Amino acid sequence: MSPGAGARDRPLPPAVHLALQDGQLIEAVRLLREQSGSDLASAKARIDREIAADPLLRERFAGQRRRNRRKLVVAVLVVDALLAIALLWWLAR
């Protein structure tokens, strides 16, 4: 049994909760690992459960995922456009 396995029933430490409220998922996992001694998978699972249980956190992180996905799509389209321009330039030489 990992050191953080019993942490499911305890509330999150205040610093972890604040990091989640600020939308800092990775920082929240890091803080939880430091404070509970749990491994990465257990800490991430605990944070995921906390997000799933809290409608405000769930909406915040869903919004972040949508924004990140949108940024990724734009970046891919820009790279594709640049590659198309480079290919056309190379073919026109």
C-alpha positions, 0 to 999 in steps of 0.5 A, spaced: 500 500 500 502 506 498 503 512 503 498 516 500 493 510 499 489 512 505 489 520 503 482 519 500 478 520 506 482 526 508 481 533 505 486 536 501 491 540 504 490 548 504 496 549 499 493 543 494 486 546 494 489 553 493 493 551 487 487 547 484 482 554 485 488 557 481 487 552 475 494 550 477 493 542 476 501 540 476 502 544 482 497 541 485 499 534 484 506 536 486 504 539 492 500 533 494 506 528 493 510 532 497 505 533 503 502 526 503 508 522 500 504 519 495 507 516 488 505 520 482 499 516 480 496 516 486 496 524 487 494 525 480 488 520 481 486 524 488 486 530 484 482 528 479 477 525 484 477 532 487 476 535 481 470 530 479 467 532 485 467 539 485 462 542 480 466 549 480 473 545 479 470 541 474 468 547 469 474 551 470 479 545 468 474 543 462 474 550 460 482 550 460 482 543 456 477 547 451 482 553 450 488 548 450 485 544 445 483 551 441 491 553 441 493 546 439 489 546 433 491 554 431 498 552 432 497 546 427 494 550 422 499 555 422 505 550 421 501 546 416 500 553 412 507 555 413 509 548 410 504 549 404 508 556 403 515 553 403 513 547 399 509 552 394 516 556 394 520 550 393 516 547 387 516 554 384 524 555 383 
